[in-house]
Amino acid sequence: MGDERARLEAVYRETYGQITAYAARRCHSPQDAADVVAETFAIAWRRIGELPDGEEATLWLYGVARKVLANHYRGEVRRQALSVELDAEMADLYGASPDSGVEVKAIAQIFRALPDDDRELLSLVAWECLDRQEIATVLGLSRNAVRIRLHRARRRFARALAEADVRFRSESRLIPAERQL
């Protein structure tokens, strides 16, 4: 029991910031994010035998947090929960670039209008900086399924931006070049 506790404490120290940031970007209030993080680590404690070692622990916790969030979202309108955080993220990303031609509010609105699965995939890439294999682990999918779904999500997002006549120099700026999959 002591070894398990020490192991969970070590994983907690290493991953708390990442899991908290993950939850905070997806919840509409700090209290909701705190609840999601607490429940995620409570599940990790109950399932300590299933908790992988090393970097895999972080991905496993992302997967647990994702399921906790899914439960949390039942009964709430998910699009409203993301609007404030998304507007702030987009303003941070593009607000300081007057020559970029980006219409921040339009991008935020288009992003919120995407299907939930598309938003989650794009968020895992842009906000959590996960690669295809890591996303596959978090979502419980194959790497190839992630590649296909991510390609389609990006295409739908780009199409929606084009239909709204939102233009900027490179659509790949939505995701830093070194993180493009």
ABEGO torsion letter per residue (X at the ends): XAAAAAAAAAAAAAAAAAAAAAAAAABABAAAAAAAAAAAAAAAAAAAAABBBEAAAAAAAAAAAAAAAAAAABGBBAAAAAAAAAAAAAAAAAAABAAAGBBAAAAAAAAAABBAAAAAAAAAAAAAGBBAAAAAAAAGBBAAAAAAAAAAAAAAAAAAAAAAGBBBABAAAABBAAABX
